[in-house]
Amino acid sequence: MIFLWAFVVGGAICVFGQICFDVFKLTPAHTMTLLVVLGAALDGIGVYDPLIDFAGAGATIPITSFGNALVHGALEELKTDGWIGIITGIFKVTSAGISAAIIFSFLAALVAKPKG
């Protein structure tokens, strides 16, 4: 059943993004920002973690999970380190994903030849 719920929840997030493109005529940058903010807001009110427990990868793979990670890390570090933890928590939780994006982009640039 977990596969079905992952598919349904992940698909619903993607459908929401597609509706933002088609109906509201938002650009990809605006849609991505909206989804990240939505994930952050849902984590802020305590809804995103139960959604992850329920849907697994259906909630952790979409870009909304990045917003969740930002707020989750900031709130966790706020509890342990005080106000400075808001800044350090963001970097602690998301640094691996950002580092991987930079490294893989660099490796892809070494292999691919631009057309021009």
Secondary structure, DSSP 8 states (H G I E B T S, - for coil): -HHHHHHHHHHHHHHHHHHHHHTS---HHHHHHHHHHHHHHHHHTT-HHHHHHHHTHHHHSSTHHHHHHHHHHHHHHHHHHTTHHHHHHHHHHHHHHHHHHHHHHHHHHHH-----
